[in-house]
Amino acid sequence: MIGHDLGGRYEILSRVGGGGMALVYKAHDVLLNRNVAVKVLRQQFVNDEEFIRRFRREAQSAAALSHPNVVSIYDVGQEDDTHYIVMEYVEGHNLNEIIQERAPLQVQEAVRIAAQICDALDHAHQNHIIHRDIKPHNILIGNNGRVKVTDFGIARAVTSSTITHTGSVVGSVHYFSPEHAKGINTGEKSDLYSLGIVIYQMLTAKLPFLGESPISVALKHLQESFEDPRLVNPHIPQSVENIILKAMRKNPAERYATARDMQEDLDTCLLEERLNEPPIVFQTFNDLDETKVMPAIRSDEPMYRPENKQQDIRSSGGNKPSGAGAAVSPAEASPQRSSWRKPLIVAGITLVLLFLLIMGFRWLLKQLDTEEVKIPYVVGITETEAREKLEAEGLRVEDPVTREFSKDIPKDIVMEQSKKNMNAKKGTTIQLTVSDGPELKELKQYVGRLLQEAKDELTGLGISEDRIKVKQEFSEEEPGTILSQSPERGEMINPETDEINFVVSQGREQVKMPDLIDMKLSNARTLLSSLELVLEESDISYVPSYLHKKDHITLQEVGDKEILPGEMVAKGTNVKLKVSTGLPADAISYVFTVRISPAVSGKSSKVQILYSDATGENIDAGTQTISGTVDIPVTVIMAPDTVARVSVLRDGNFMDIKEIRYEDALSGNHSPGLEIPGQEPPPQTEEPSQEEEQPAQAEVNGDNDENGSEQGNGNEG
């Protein structure tokens, strides 16, 4: 088994123990990433269907227990011929190992362990589960000191046929209650008797009853008394001995009424005022199974013989018979005359009883002498149909029918019948086992929880992840939060086949952040509203600005962080804006004049002016064409400790640059504007005569119109 993946989920790591019925392994649950204990049924039981069915049913009952002192059962399964139970793995030792190693234990430790066992038994008894096999081997002590009771319900699976299997009963017979040893139904008080023996063993390092065989030990539970614990270990307080004596009474009526009563006694037994309390006293209880010492019969006492019958009848009521020939007084004559009536009455009653017995016997024979019928095979049909078929043959169905969960057989279909393929008398009772269908689980409330948590829990129930359907929706909830589920909370589902549908939040819908910088506030409001982004008045702050006009946006933020245009932001997000109130109070608006003339007087020139000030660098003040000298005003904005610069270009050529400091502009102590003159045209020469002018003109035309000249030459040719 070691290294095997049981059920495709439990990786067997090592063997940690075993008993007559099962072997116990440490395993790793690869699905939930935790260590577990796996109890595997021994191979000699795998063909006993009756045993397997009870084994699984009782294991499922024990799984209903949830208590810190009870080993939790996680799973029950089957793989081929391997039947197994998966349970909580406890790091530590069982109580039997501790007793063997260092018993007798300290009284305080033994009482603490016993109280926790009592707490576990009380929880089980309240859930109508009786352990039936309380012994140190089934008590686990964790490394943290926590006591865990294991094997709840498993003892119920042991039938009378298993008493011959090695270890199944032999290992437990020392802890049997007298009623358990008798083979009669055991109740809650049987567990308390076994616990009393466990306490006895913890404190004395020995068992109260020992024998050469299991039968001899069982008889001692029925018939013999045990040595008082304090005679074995004088350090045991009287209050603790009283608890052991009361728990181990052979008469169940004299034991504790409930495990809770015994626990309360354990909780107070070590108090100072109780340590030396008087020994407990019980009323005498005569049990016919107990061995008794009978007084011997004396040889001088007459024995009753049949021949003395008439003598006894004639006697006057004393023990002394009449002697032969003795005289009969008148007082004695009256009983003698009426003595024949008693035998007559007895004989009459005997005849009446004999007649009634004969008649009853004849009636019984008549009842037994009924017609035999063939029992119909009803496995595979519904319970209703099975009842009809059986009752039609004169057979009866035992009520209530046994119902069991089945993954393969639909609900209400008969899985098994107690008698089949045989004849039986009419009126015979047939036990049916009916399918309850697959075991359904109640669906929890997952709305409001994270999807991954729900998936982990559902896969642990056996629901495969491909049957967990998820639909994403925008919502105000955190991304990954479940908004709705189907089926609803409280509905019963089949983990093997049902699908679970979740609607899951993907957070709020997102939009791209627009570019609001230098946009007018009123326009920004409209744009944000259309994108379902929120702008509160409290999120608008006003600041002076050299760069932006009044009422224009200077900065956009989400939270305390600047958000750039194009970044994704959820709808409904609050946006913060900073809005310009115009120039700061210490800003100066200064007009700088540029006087400029065309490059050549009388001709036009293109003039371009660039300036740098507190509002930016190399700002274009405009380009214009001039044909004469003009004054061009340039307005610059100046901030404290800054310098404004004005550059002039004429016909694309840099002409000059002028600087002015903030302090000079503020005080009026500054140089005048910038002046850029033009050039005078060259002086004119005398005009040539008409005769001289013609050739010159032709020469100019020839220079300026090479094509024309060539054409002329061409024409000449």
C-alpha positions in Angstrom: 0.0 0.0 0.0 2.9 2.4 0.7 3.4 4.7 -2.3 -0.1 3.9 -3.6 -2.5 6.8 -4.5 -5.8 5.7 -2.8 -8.8 7.1 -4.6 -6.5 9.2 -6.7 -6.3 11.6 -3.8 -4.6 10.0 -0.7 -0.9 9.2 -1.1 0.0 6.5 1.4 3.2 7.4 3.2 3.8 4.9 6.0 2.0 2.4 8.2 1.3 3.7 11.7 -0.7 0.9 13.3 -3.3 -1.8 12.9 -5.7 -4.1 14.6 -7.8 -7.2 14.0 -10.1 -5.5 11.5 -8.0 -2.9 9.8 -4.6 -1.4 9.1 -3.9 2.3 9.7 -1.6 4.3 7.4 -0.4 7.9 7.4 -1.3 9.5 4.1 -1.1 12.9 2.4 -4.3 14.4 1.0 -3.0 16.0 -2.3 -6.2 17.9 -2.9 -6.3 19.8 0.4 -2.5 19.5 1.1 -2.7 18.0 4.6 -1.8 14.8 6.3 -4.6 12.3 7.1 -4.9 8.8 8.7 -6.4 6.2 6.4 -7.9 3.0 7.9 -8.0 0.2 5.4 -10.2 -2.9 6.0 -8.2 -6.2 6.2 -8.6 -8.4 3.1 -10.3 -11.3 5.0 -13.4 -9.0 5.5 -13.7 -7.7 1.9 -16.1 -10.5 0.9 -18.4 -10.1 3.9 -21.1 -7.8 2.4 -23.0 -7.7 5.7 -19.9 -6.6 7.5 -18.9 -4.0 4.9 -22.4 -2.5 4.8 -22.5 -2.0 8.6 -18.8 -0.9 8.6 -19.6 2.0 6.2 -22.9 2.9 7.7 -21.4 3.2 11.2 -18.4 5.1 9.9 -20.8 7.6 8.2 -22.7 7.9 11.5 -19.4 8.7 13.3 -18.6 11.3 10.7 -21.6 13.3 12.1 -19.6 13.9 15.3 -17.8 17.2 15.6 -16.0 17.6 18.9 -12.4 18.7 19.8 -11.9 15.3 21.7 -13.2 13.2 18.8 -11.0 12.2 15.8 -12.8 13.7 12.8 -13.8 11.4 9.9 -13.3 13.1 6.5 -14.2 10.5 3.9 -15.3 6.9 3.3 -14.5 5.1 0.1 -13.8 2.0 -1.9 -11.2 1.3 -4.6 -11.6 -2.2 -6.1 -11.5 -4.5 -3.1 -10.0 -1.9 -0.7 -12.5 -0.3 1.7 -11.1 2.6 3.6 -12.0 5.4 6.0 -10.1 8.7 6.0 -9.8 10.5 9.3 -7.9 13.2 11.1 -4.2 12.5 11.7 -3.0 13.1 15.2 0.7 13.6 15.9 1.5 11.8 19.1 0.9 8.4 20.8 -2.0 6.3 21.9 -2.8 5.9 25.6 -1.7 2.2 25.5 1.8 3.2 24.5 1.9 5.8 27.3 0.6 3.3 29.9 3.2 0.6 28.8 6.0 3.2 29.0 5.4 5.0 32.3 2.3 3.8 34.2 1.1 4.3 36.9 0.5 7.8 35.7 0.2 10.8 38.0 -3.3 11.2 39.4 -3.7 14.7 37.9 -2.7 13.5 34.4 -5.0 10.5 34.6 -8.0 12.6 35.7 -7.3 15.2 33.0 -7.3 12.4 30.3 -10.4 10.7 31.7 -12.3 14.1 31.8 -11.6 14.7 28.1 -12.7 11.1 27.2 -15.9 11.7 29.2 -16.5 14.9 27.3 -16.1 13.0 24.0 -18.5 10.3 25.2 -21.1 12.8 26.3 -21.1 14.4 22.8 -21.4 10.9 21.2 -24.2 9.7 23.5 -26.2 12.9 22.9 -25.9 12.0 19.2 -27.1 8.5 19.9 -23.8 6.9 19.1 -22.3 4.3 21.5 -18.6 3.6 21.2 -18.6 0.0 22.6 -14.9 -0.4 22.4 -13.3 2.1 24.8 -9.7 1.0 25.5 -6.3 2.7 25.6 -5.6 1.7 22.1 -8.4 3.9 20.8 -7.4 6.9 22.9 -4.9 9.2 21.1 -2.8 11.8 23.0 -1.5 14.6 20.7 1.8 16.2 21.3 -0.1 19.3 22.5 -1.8 17.2 25.2 -5.2 17.1 23.5 -7.0 13.8 24.0 -8.7 12.3 20.9 -11.1 9.4 20.9 -11.1 7.3 17.7 -12.9 4.3 16.2 -16.4 5.7 17.0 -19.1 3.4 15.6 -16.6 0.8 14.2 -17.3 -1.5 17.1 -20.9 -1.8 16.1 -19.8 -3.4 12.9 -18.3 -6.4 14.8 -20.9 -9.2 14.6 -21.0 -12.3 16.6 -19.2 -14.2 13.9 -16.1 -12.0 14.3 -15.4 -13.2 17.9 -13.1 -15.9 16.5 -11.0 -13.5 14.4 -7.7 -12.9 16.1 -7.5 -9.6 17.8 -11.1 -8.4 17.1 -12.4 -9.3 20.4 -9.4 -10.6 22.3 -7.9 -7.1 22.2 -11.0 -5.6 23.8 -12.3 -8.3 26.2 -10.4 -6.8 29.1 -12.5 -3.7 28.8 -15.9 -5.4 28.3 -18.8 -4.4 30.5 -20.7 -7.3 32.1 -23.7 -6.8 29.8 -21.4 -6.7 26.8 -19.9 -10.1 27.9 -23.4 -11.5 28.2 -24.0 -10.6 24.6 -27.1 -8.4 25.3 -27.7 -4.9 24.0 -25.2 -2.4 25.4 -26.0 1.2 26.2 -24.2 4.4 27.2 -23.3 3.0 30.6 -21.3 0.2 28.9 -18.9 2.9 27.7 -18.6 4.3 31.2 -17.7 0.8 32.6 -14.9 0.5 30.0 -13.7 4.0 30.9 -13.5 3.0 34.5 -11.2 0.1 33.6 -9.0 2.6 31.6 -8.7 4.8 34.6 -7.9 1.8 36.8 -5.2 0.8 34.4 -3.7 4.3 34.2 -3.4 4.6 37.9 -2.4 1.0 38.8 -0.5 -0.1 35.7 -2.5 -3.4 35.7 -5.9 -4.6 34.5 -8.6 -5.5 37.0 -9.4 -8.9 35.3 -6.9 -11.3 33.8 -7.4 -14.8 32.6 -6.0 -17.6 30.4 -8.6 -17.0 27.7 -11.0 -14.4 26.5 -13.9 -16.5 27.9 -12.4 -16.7 31.3 -11.8 -12.9 31.4 -15.4 -12.3 30.3 -16.7 -14.6 33.1 -14.7 -12.6 35.6 -16.4 -9.4 34.4 -19.7 -11.2 35.2 -18.9 -13.0 38.4 -15.9 -11.7 40.3 -14.9 -8.6 42.1 -11.6 -6.8 41.5 -8.9 -5.6 43.8 -9.5 -2.0 45.1 -7.3 0.5 43.3 -6.0 2.0 46.5 -4.7 -1.5 47.6 -2.6 -1.5 44.4 -1.6 2.2 44.5 -2.0 3.9 47.9 -1.3 7.3 46.3 -4.8 7.3 44.7 -7.1 9.7 46.6 -10.3 8.2 48.0 -12.4 10.6 45.8 -10.7 9.1 42.6 -11.2 5.5 43.8 -14.9 6.3 44.4 -15.2 7.3 40.7 -13.5 4.1 39.5 -15.7 1.9 41.8 -18.9 3.6 40.7 -18.0 3.4 37.0 -17.2 -0.3 37.3 -20.3 -1.5 39.0 -21.6 -4.7 37.5 -25.2 -3.5 37.8 -25.6 -0.6 35.2 -28.2 1.0 37.5 -25.5 1.7 40.0 -23.1 3.4 37.6 -23.2 7.0 36.5 -26.4 8.0 34.8 -24.5 9.8 32.0 -21.0 10.7 30.8 -21.7 14.3 31.8 -22.3 13.2 35.4 -19.0 11.3 35.5 -17.2 14.3 33.9 -18.5 16.6 36.6 -17.3 14.2 39.3 -13.9 14.1 37.6 -13.7 17.9 37.5 -14.1 18.2 41.2 -12.5 15.0 42.6 -9.1 16.7 43.2 -10.4 19.5 45.2 -8.9 19.7 48.7 -12.2 19.1 50.5 -12.9 15.9 48.4 -9.5 14.1 48.6 -10.3 12.2 51.8 -14.1 11.8 51.4 -15.5 8.5 52.8 -15.5 5.4 50.6 -18.6 5.0 48.5 -21.2 2.5 49.6 -23.6 0.6 47.3 -26.7 -1.3 48.0 -26.4 -5.1 47.7 -27.3 -6.3 44.3 -27.9 -9.9 43.6 -27.1 -11.0 40.1 -27.7 -14.6 39.2 -24.6 -14.6 37.1 -22.4 -13.7 40.1 -20.6 -16.5 41.9 -22.1 -17.0 45.4 -21.1 -19.0 48.4 -24.0 -21.2 49.5 -24.4 -22.6 53.0 -23.8 -26.3 53.2 -26.7 -28.6 54.0 -26.4 -30.2 57.5 -26.5 -34.0 57.7 -29.0 -34.0 60.6 -31.6 -32.1 58.6 -34.3 -34.3 56.9 -34.5 -34.1 53.2 -37.8 -33.8 51.4 -38.9 -37.1 49.9 -42.0 -37.9 47.9 -43.0 -40.7 50.4 -43.3 -38.1 53.1 -46.0 -36.2 51.2 -49.0 -37.8 53.0 -47.2 -37.3 56.3 -46.7 -33.6 55.6 -50.3 -33.3 54.7 -51.4 -34.9 57.9 -49.1 -32.8 60.0 -50.6 -30.0 61.8 -48.2 -27.4 60.3 -45.2 -28.2 62.5 -42.0 -29.9 61.4 -42.6 -32.9 63.6 -44.5 -35.8 61.9 -47.1 -37.9 63.8 -45.8 -41.2 65.2 -47.3 -44.5 64.3 -50.3 -45.4 66.5 -50.5 -41.9 68.0 -53.9 -40.7 69.1 -55.7 -38.1 66.9 -57.2 -35.3 68.9 -60.5 -33.7 67.8 -58.6 -30.6 66.7 -56.6 -32.7 64.4 -59.6 -34.6 62.9 -61.0 -31.5 61.0 -58.0 -31.0 58.7 -57.8 -34.7 58.1 -61.4 -34.8 56.9 -60.9 -31.9 54.5 -57.5 -32.9 53.2 -58.9 -34.5 50.1 -60.1 -31.1 48.7 -56.7 -29.6 48.1 -55.5 -32.4 45.8 -58.8 -32.2 43.9 -58.4 -28.5 43.3 -54.8 -28.9 42.2 -55.8 -31.7 39.9 -58.6 -29.7 38.4 -56.4 -26.7 37.7 -53.8 -29.0 36.2 -56.3 -30.5 33.9 -57.6 -27.1 32.8 -54.1 -25.8 32.1 -53.2 -29.0 30.2 -56.3 -28.6 28.1 -55.5 -25.0 27.3 -51.9 -26.0 26.5 -53.1 -28.7 24.1 -55.5 -26.3 22.4 -52.8 -23.6 22.1 -50.4 -26.1 20.6 -52.9 -27.3 18.0 -53.6 -23.6 17.1 -49.9 -23.0 16.7 -49.5 -26.0 14.5 -52.4 -24.8 12.4 -50.7 -21.4 12.1 -47.4 -22.9 11.2 -48.9 -25.3 8.7 -49.2 -22.6 6.0 -48.8 -22.6 2.3 -45.3 -22.1 1.0 -44.7 -19.6 -1.8 -41.7 -18.7 -3.9 -40.2 -15.4 -2.8 -40.2 -12.9 -5.8 -36.9 -11.2 -6.7 -37.6 -7.5 -6.2 -34.0 -6.1 -6.4 -33.9 -3.3 -9.1 -37.5 -2.2 -8.8 -39.1 0.6 -6.8 -40.0 0.1 -3.1 -43.7 0.5 -3.9 -43.6 -2.2 -6.6 -41.5 -4.5 -4.4 -44.1 -4.2 -1.6 -46.9 -5.0 -4.0 -45.2 -8.0 -5.4 -44.3 -9.4 -2.0 -47.7 -8.7 -0.5 -49.4 -10.3 -3.5 -47.6 -13.6 -2.5 -48.7 -13.3 1.1 -45.3 -12.1 2.3 -44.7 -9.1 4.5 -42.1 -6.3 4.3 -40.3 -5.4 7.5 -40.8 -1.8 8.5 -39.0 0.4 8.5 -37.0 -0.6 5.4 -33.2 0.0 5.6 -32.2 2.9 3.5 -28.6 3.5 2.3 -26.9 6.1 0.0 -25.8 4.9 -3.4 -24.0 6.7 -6.2 -25.0 4.1 -8.8 -28.6 3.1 -7.8 -31.4 5.7 -8.2 -33.4 6.7 -5.2 -36.3 4.4 -4.0 -34.9 1.4 -5.9 -34.5 -1.8 -4.0 -30.8 -2.6 -3.6 -31.1 -5.9 -1.6 -33.6 -8.3 0.0 -32.9 -10.5 3.0 -34.4 -13.7 1.4 -34.4 -14.5 -2.3 -34.3 -17.5 -4.7 -36.1 -19.7 -2.1 -39.5 -20.7 -0.9 -41.0 -19.4 2.3 -44.3 -19.7 4.2 -46.9 -17.0 3.7 -46.6 -14.3 6.3 -42.8 -14.5 6.2 -41.1 -11.1 6.7 -38.7 -9.8 4.1 -36.1 -7.1 4.9 -35.5 -4.7 2.1 -32.6 -2.3 1.6 -33.6 0.7 -0.5 -31.4 3.2 -2.2 -31.6 6.8 -1.0 -29.8 7.8 -4.1 -26.4 9.6 -4.0 -25.7 11.2 -0.7 -26.8 14.8 -1.0 -25.0 17.7 0.6 -26.6 20.9 1.8 -25.2 23.9 -0.2 -23.8 26.6 2.0 -24.1 30.4 1.5 -21.2 31.5 -0.7 -22.6 35.0 -1.7 -20.2 37.6 -0.4 -17.2 35.2 -0.2 -14.3 35.0 -2.6 -14.5 32.6 -5.5 -11.3 30.8 -4.7 -12.5 30.0 -1.2 -15.7 28.6 -2.5 -13.9 26.5 -5.1 -11.6 25.0 -2.5 -14.5 24.0 -0.3 -16.6 22.6 -3.1 -13.8 20.5 -4.6 -13.3 19.1 -1.1 -16.9 17.9 -1.2 -16.2 16.1 -4.5 -17.5 18.7 -7.0 -15.0 18.8 -9.9 -13.9 22.2 -10.9 -15.3 21.9 -14.4 -18.8 21.8 -12.8 -18.2 25.1 -11.1 -19.5 27.6 -13.7 -18.5 31.3 -13.3 -19.9 34.4 -15.0 -18.2 37.7 -14.5 -20.1 41.0 -14.0 -19.2 44.5 -13.2 -20.2 45.6 -9.7 -19.3 47.7 -6.7 -18.0 44.6 -4.8 -14.3 43.6 -4.7 -13.1 41.7 -7.7 -13.5 37.9 -7.2 -16.5 38.3 -4.8 -19.5 36.0 -5.4 -22.6 38.1 -6.2 -25.1 35.2 -6.6 -25.2 31.5 -6.7 -27.4 28.7 -8.1 -28.6 26.5 -6.5 -29.4 28.7 -3.6 -28.2 28.3 0.0 -29.7 25.3 1.8 -30.6 23.3 -1.3 -29.5 19.7 -1.4 -27.0 18.9 -4.2 -25.4 15.7 -5.6 -21.6 16.3 -5.5 -21.1 13.7 -8.2 -23.2 15.3 -10.9 -24.7 18.7 -10.0 -23.3 22.0 -11.4 -22.8 25.1 -9.3 -23.2 28.5 -11.0 -21.7 31.6 -9.6 -21.9 35.3 -10.7 -18.7 36.9 -9.7 -17.7 40.5 -9.4 -15.0 41.8 -11.7 -15.0 45.1 -10.0 -16.5 48.3 -11.4 -16.4 48.9 -15.2 -13.4 50.9 -16.3 -12.9 53.7 -18.8 -9.9 55.6 -20.1 -9.0 58.8 -18.3 -9.4 61.8 -20.6 -6.9 64.6 -21.0 -8.3 67.5 -18.9 -5.1 69.6 -18.7 -5.7 73.2 -19.9 -9.4 72.4 -20.4 -11.9 74.8 -19.1 -13.5 73.6 -15.8 -17.1 73.6 -17.1 -16.1 71.5 -20.1 -14.2 69.1 -17.8 -17.3 68.6 -15.6 -19.4 67.7 -18.6 -16.8 65.2 -19.9 -16.3 63.5 -16.6 -20.1 63.1 -16.0 -20.5 61.5 -19.5 -17.8 58.9 -18.5 -19.6 58.2 -15.1 -16.6 59.6 -13.2 -17.4 61.6 -10.1 -16.2 65.2 -9.5 -17.2 66.6 -6.1 -16.8 70.3 -5.2 -14.6 69.3 -2.3 -12.2 67.6 -4.8 -11.6 70.9 -6.7 -8.8 73.1 -5.5 -7.8 76.4 -7.0 -4.2 77.5 -7.5 -2.5 80.4 -9.3 -0.6 79.4 -12.5 1.7 81.0 -14.9 1.0 78.3 -17.5 -2.7 78.1 -17.5 -5.5 80.6 -17.9 -8.0 81.3 -15.3 -10.6 78.5 -14.8 -8.5 76.0 -16.8 -7.3 72.7 -15.4 -3.7 72.5 -14.2 -3.6 68.9 -12.7 -5.8 65.8 -12.6 -5.6 63.1 -9.8 -7.2 60.0 -8.5 -6.7 59.6 -4.8 -3.4 61.4 -4.1 -1.7 60.3 -7.3 -1.6 62.1 -10.6 -3.4 60.1 -13.3 -2.2 60.4 -16.9 -4.6 60.6 -19.9 -5.3 57.1 -21.2 -5.0 55.2 -17.9 -7.9 52.9 -17.0 -10.0 54.0 -14.1 -13.2 52.4 -12.7 -16.5 54.1 -13.2 -17.7 55.9 -10.1 -14.2 56.8 -9.1 -13.7 60.3 -7.6 -11.5 62.5 -9.6 -9.6 65.4 -8.1 -8.8 68.6 -10.1 -6.6 71.6 -9.7 -7.9 74.7 -11.4 -6.0 77.9 -12.3 -7.0 81.2 -10.7 -4.8 83.1 -13.1 -1.4 84.7 -12.5 0.1 84.8 -9.0 -0.1 88.1 -7.2 3.6 88.9 -7.6 3.6 88.3 -11.4 4.5 91.3 -13.6 3.0 91.9 -17.1 5.6 93.9 -19.0 5.3 95.3 -22.6 8.5 95.2 -24.6 8.7 97.2 -27.8 10.6 96.1 -30.9 11.2 98.8 -33.5 12.3 97.2 -36.8 12.7 98.2 -40.4 12.7 96.1 -43.6 16.1 94.7 -44.6 16.2 97.1 -47.6 14.4 100.4 -47.5 11.5 100.4 -49.8 11.2 96.6 -49.9 9.2 94.3 -47.7 10.5 91.9 -45.1 9.1 89.1 -42.9 9.6 89.6 -39.1 9.2 86.8 -36.5 9.5 87.5 -32.8 10.1 84.7 -30.1 10.0 85.3 -26.3 10.7 83.3 -23.2 9.1 84.3 -19.8 7.4 82.7 -16.8 4.8 81.1 -19.0 7.2 79.2 -21.2 10.2 79.1 -23.5 10.5 80.3 -27.1 6.9 81.3 -27.4 6.0 82.6 -30.9 4.6 86.1 -30.7 3.7 86.0 -34.4 5.1 86.6 -37.9 4.3 89.7 -40.0 5.4 91.3 -43.2 6.6 94.9 -43.0 7.5 97.4 -45.8 8.5 100.2 -43.5 9.7 100.8 -40.0 7.2 99.6 -37.4 6.9 99.3 -33.6 5.8 95.7 -32.4 4.8 95.4 -28.8 5.6 92.1 -27.0 3.9 91.4 -23.7 5.9 89.1 -21.3 4.9 87.7 -17.9 7.6 87.8 -15.3 8.0 86.0 -12.1 10.3 87.0 -9.2 14.0 86.2 -9.8 13.4 85.5 -13.5 14.6 87.0 -16.8 12.5 87.6 -19.9 14.1 87.3 -23.3 12.9 88.6 -26.7 14.5 87.3 -30.0 13.9 88.9 -33.4 14.3 87.2 -36.8 14.0 89.1 -40.1 13.6 87.2 -43.3 14.6 84.0 -41.4 17.9 85.5 -40.1 18.5 86.1 -36.4 18.8 89.7 -35.8 19.1 90.4 -32.0 18.0 89.3 -28.5 17.1 91.4 -25.5 16.8 90.5 -21.8 15.0 92.2 -19.0 15.2 91.2 -15.3 12.2 91.0 -13.0 13.8 93.5 -10.6 14.5 96.0 -13.4 11.0 95.7 -14.7 9.5 96.1 -11.2 11.6 99.3 -10.5 11.4 100.8 -14.0 15.2 100.8 -14.2 15.6 99.1 -17.6 16.9 99.8 -21.1 14.5 100.8 -23.8 13.1 98.4 -26.3 15.0 96.8 -29.1 15.6 98.7 -32.4 16.7 97.0 -35.6 17.3 99.3 -38.6 17.3 98.4 -42.3 19.8 99.2 -45.2 19.6 102.1 -47.7 19.3 101.2 -51.4 22.5 101.7 -53.6 22.8 105.1 -55.4 21.5 105.4 -59.0 23.8 106.1 -62.1 23.1 108.3 -65.2 20.6 107.0 -67.7 22.2 105.8 -71.0 21.1 107.2 -74.3 18.5 105.4 -76.4 21.1 104.0 -78.8 23.2 102.6 -75.9 20.2 101.4 -74.0 18.9 98.9 -76.6 21.9 96.6 -76.6 22.1 96.7 -72.9 18.5 95.7 -72.6 19.0 92.9 -75.0 22.0 91.7 -73.0 20.0 91.7 -69.8 17.2 89.8 -71.5 19.7 87.3 -72.8 21.1 86.8 -69.3 17.7 86.4 -67.7 16.1 84.3 -70.4 18.4 81.7 -71.6 15.7 79.7 -73.2 14.5 82.7 -75.2 18.1 83.3 -76.4 18.4 79.7 -77.4 15.2 79.9 -79.2 16.3 82.9 -81.0 19.5 81.2 -82.1 17.6 78.2 -83.1 15.3 80.3 -85.3 18.3 81.8 -87.0 19.6 78.5 -87.8 
